[in-house]
Amino acid sequence: MKEDYYELLGISKGASAAEIKKAYRKKAIEYHPDKNPGDAKAEELFKKAAEAYEILSDPDKKARYDQFGHKAFEGGGFGGGGMNMDDIFSQFGDIFGGAFGGGGFGGFGGFGGGAQRRMKGSNLRIRVKLSLEEIAHGVEKKIKVKRKKQAQGTTYKTCSTCHGQGQVTKIQNTILGRMQTSAPCGTCRGAGQVIDQKPADADVEGMIISEETVTIKIPAGVVDGMQLKVSGKGNDAPGNGIAGDLLVAIEEETHPNLQREGDNLHYDLYISLSEAALGSSKEIDTVTGKVRIKIEPGAQSGKILRLRNKGIPSINGYGTGDLLVHVNVWTPKTLSKEQRDFFEKMKNDEHFIPKPEKDDKSFFEKVKDMFS
């Protein structure tokens, strides 16, 4: 089981953004590769701290983590899982300021000392529609994505302005003394490299648009609006940069007979007066196929039948919801003369006079039970 992100950083769930950033900086400096050369355990803790910070520093990701835990980012490399050194240095290098060699830290294989920082390509976003059946079982989708990829034959050379650092440093004399500032290089836009040669069909960054089929593994129990991430399937970055991510927004399709409420499902079952009085057997839809249920004689409109574990699996792994079947007795709107005569005779019959028992809950009591 994965470790809790709050425990990894040593903070409480109510920590502010500033406290989260401070806690991450402390952990990352403690386990930084420059301070622990060759220490595999320290490197792993360094990655875990960055993974925790990636989620908790983003309000949207943090909200989903607080609600669904690690399950919100599972499947096909989603979420913050499995960050590599390039991801960490590309995204969080500026947090360290001058803690390592005055220039933050750079890409994997060259820590501190003003080493070159690797750019990350832009993210892509797509929307995937899922049926309730797919959500209940989890599904693997193959999606065609158009993404920028580095064109074959494109070569790069070190930027002469920043000498491969990706940023330029300026020293200015002010009334407060000499001030040193760093900013992304305007020539290479922070890449540290510029194009040397490129094919005719490539753009100014040496990229071409390429269509690729991406396999997305979607875990059971996802909810409408949830966003998943496939690492490295966004746009490529120029030079020796790392690819962005593919962000997958979940859209839940409307089911013709079932309505979802959290992990529970609701089904409206209509039966005739005859079926209510005499009892019946009805076939209904579930996300695992059709099932047959028994309606006892004397069934009342508003009765709720609960089918255990016929709902949606919890994305947090807390079991499976139920299917609630709402029985509605259908009253005919038009009657033949023979039928009308029958009901006229039954008006005052003792068996047709309402006699609710203690177990027959009112509508408001049923609503209260549903939300308790």
Order of alpha helices (4+ residues) and beta strands (2+ residues): alpha-alpha-alpha-alpha-alpha-beta-alpha-beta-beta-beta-beta-beta-beta-beta-beta-beta-beta-alpha-beta-beta-beta-beta-alpha-alpha
